Amino acid sequence: MTFSIITLLQLTILQLIQDESGLPSGWEVRHSNSKNLPYYFNPVTKESRWEPPADTDTEKLKLYMAQHHSGPADRYGSGGAEGKIRASHLLIKHSGSRRPSSWRESEITRTKEEALEILRGHEQRIRSGETTLGDIAMSESDCSSARKKGDLGFFGRGEMQAEFEEAAFALKPGQVSGIVETASGVHLIERVQ
């Protein structure tokens, strides 16, 4: 009898989390210690993925991730290894992106021009001082780094896509790039350190 009560309680808790997270039945959010990022896992099928599964309620997932999977932007200490920089970014994907899906949308159908227009609007708000790149990234970035305000941590040369790396290394700490296009989509990059 105890076993069935415990099992029922576990199933009830799992259902409450799924209802709150917007994920389809059987899916849960887990945390990758090696990447320091959230990922999606189905314990029944043992499937894991970085992007949310199909049929995810993206609005519920956005709220859930902001409440349960965001933390201080600085988890990397005060300095990186020699030759490395630390940057944050805001990514807007489009239908031509390498992987046209994200934690926000399971299938991204916007055109590259629409993505650029969205990013230009965000850029204008950042440059006017109305908001910060990190604050916009938390709710609008198509990268899973959104939960950390777009913070990618420290990285060196050869670790990012060439266009991204070139723009990031050209910035001084505190500077925000213009729009950068990569195979992943279109970005604004802020050099942190």
N, C-alpha and C positions, 0 to 999 in steps of 0.2 A: 504494500500500500504506500509506503514512504517513497519508493521509487517512482510510482506513477504521479504522486503529488509534486515531487521535485521536477520530473520531466514536464508536467503540465505547467509548472511555474517557469521553467526555462523557455518553453515554447511561447508562453504569454509575454515574457520579457522580450524575446526575439521579435515577436509580432509588433510590440509597441515601438521598438527601435526601427523596424522596417517602415511602419506607418509614419514615424517622425522623419526618417531619412529620405523617404520618397523612392527608395530602391525597390525593385521587384522582389517578390517572395523568394526567400532563400539566400539573398545577397546581404552582405554586411561590409562595413568599412573597417579596414585594418590599417596598421601603420607599419611601413617598411623601415626597419632600423638602419639598414645599409644606405638607403636613399633619403631617409628622414622625410618621407612623403606618405600620404594616405594612398591606399589602393583598395580595390573592390574584390571580395572573395566570396565564393559560394561553397560552403563546407560540404554540401551534398555531392556536387559534381567535382569538387576540388579545383575549379577554374578560378584563376586570378587574373586581374587586368588592371591597367592604370586608368583607363577611361571607364565611365559608368556604363553598366549594361543597358541594352535596349529596354524600352518601356519604363525608364527611370523618370520620375516626376522631378524635373530639373529645378523647379522653383523650390520645392521642399528640400531637395538636396543642397541647394545653395545656402538656405537658412541653417540646415543641420550642420554643414561643414563650418560655417561661420561661428556657430555656437559651440561645437564640440571638437573641432580640429584646427583651431587657430591658436597661435601662441605668440610669445614675443618674437619680434623679427630677428633679434640677435641671439642665435643659439650657437654661434660659431666662435665665441670668444672675441678677443679684441684685435687679433691679427691673424693673417694667413701666412702660409709658407712663402718663402722668397719667390718672386716672379708671379705671384698669384694676385688676383684682384677679387673683390666681392661686388656683385651687382644684383639689382632687382630688375624685373621687367614686367611689362604688360603685353600680353600676346592676344591678338585677335586673329583667329583662324578663318579660312574661307574654303569654298568647295574644292579649290585647287591645292590646298595644303597637303602635306605629306600624309597626315592622318586627320581627315576632316571630321573629328569628333572631339569632345572634351568632357570634363566633369559637369559642365553647364548644359551641353547639348549632345545627345547621342549621335546625331547626324547634322553636320553643319552644311547648309545649302546656300549661304550668302555668297555673293560674287567677291572677287578680289577688290573691285571698286567700292562695294558696300563696306567691306572690312576697312579699307583705307579711310572712308568717310567717317566711320565710327571712331577710328583711332585719331583722326584729325580733331574730332570733337573733344576727345579725352585730352589730347595734347594741349588744346586751347585752354581747357579748365586748369590743367597743371601749370602751364606757363603764366596764367593770370593770377595764380596763387589761391584760387578758389578751393583747390583740393591737392592731395599729393598722389604721386604715382602709386604708392603702396595702398592707399585707401581705395583707389579705383580698382587696382588689381584684385583686391579681396573679393569683389563681387562681379567684376567684368572680365578678368583675364581667362583665356581658354587654356592656361597652363595649370597643372596641379600645384604649382608653387603659389597659387593665389591664396591659399590658406596661411601662407607666411608673408603676405603682402608682396608677393612676387619675388621674394628673396631666394636667390639661387646659391647662396653661400660663396665660398672661395673657389676659383677655378683658374687654371693656367692656360697657356697657349696650347692649342691642339685638342682642347676638351669640348669646345662648342663649335657650332657651324661657323664657317669662315667669315661670313658677313657679320654675324652677331659678334664674334670675337674681335674683329677689326674695329667695329664701332665701340664696343665696351672698353677696349684697351686705349682708345683714343680719348676717352673722357677723363676728366679730373674728378676726384671725389666730390659728390654733391651735384655734378652736372647730369642733365638729362639729354639723351640723344634726340636727333630728329627721327623720322620714321625709318626703320630698318626692315628690309624684306629678306626673308629666308624661306627655305622649303617648308618650314613649320607654319608660316603665316607672316603677319606684319607686327612689328614690335616697337615699343618705346623702351629704352634701357636707361636705368639710373645707376651710375657707379656709386657704390656705398663706401668702399675702401680701396 
